[in-house]
Amino acid sequence: MTAEPKKFKFSFRINAQACMACAACELECRDEAVFIDDTVNYAINQENCKRCARCQRACPSGAVEKVMNA
């Protein structure tokens, strides 16, 4: 029996145009959810993310956005 992943009301994403690539979000994340993707931009692994908002609070440019899930 496989457990289904937890469903969250919201997620965080990183706006690549607003991101300064300062790594503040990556350093602040305790769940290893922030990474550099194939396009060499910071991104958030939604499976690892616990929705704690530490990355959003750490971001000096406001690039980490909270988005509601459908």
N, C-alpha and C positions, 0 to 999 in steps of 0.2 A: 504494500500500500504506500503510495507516494504522497507526501504532503504537498499541498498546493502552496505556491509562494504567497506571502502575505500581501493583501491588497491595501494600498494607501490611497487616501483622498487626494493627495498632492505629491508632486515630485519636484526635484530641483534640476535645472539644466544650466549650462554655461553658454552665454551668448558670446560666440567667438569674436564678433566685431567689437564688443566692449571689453573683452579680456585683455589684460596687460601682460599676461604670462609671467606673473610675479611669483607664482607657486604658493601664495598664502592659503588658498583653499586646500591644496594637496597637503601642505604641512599641518593644517588644522584638522583634517579628516582622520578620525580614529578607526574607521572601518575600511580603509584602503579602497574607497569608492571612487576617488578622483584619480584620473590617469590621463596620459597624453595619447590621443587616438591616432589612427592612420593618417589623418590630415594634419598632424602635428599641432592640434589644438587640444586644450584641456577639455575633458568630458567627465561625466559621472556615470558609473556603473550602477544602474538602478537596482540590480539584484543585491549588491553589497550595501547600498545606501540605507541608513536607518532613519532618515528624515529628521536629523537632530538640528540642522540649520547652522552648524558651526562653520561650514564653508561659506555660507551666505553672509554671516556676520563678519568673517575674516576678510572678505573681498573688498579692497579699497575702491574699485571702479564700479561696483554694483552689477558685475557681469553674471553673478549667480542668481538666477531667477526662479521664483516659486511658481509652478504651474499646476493647475487643477487637473486631475485625471478624469477621464470620461467614465 
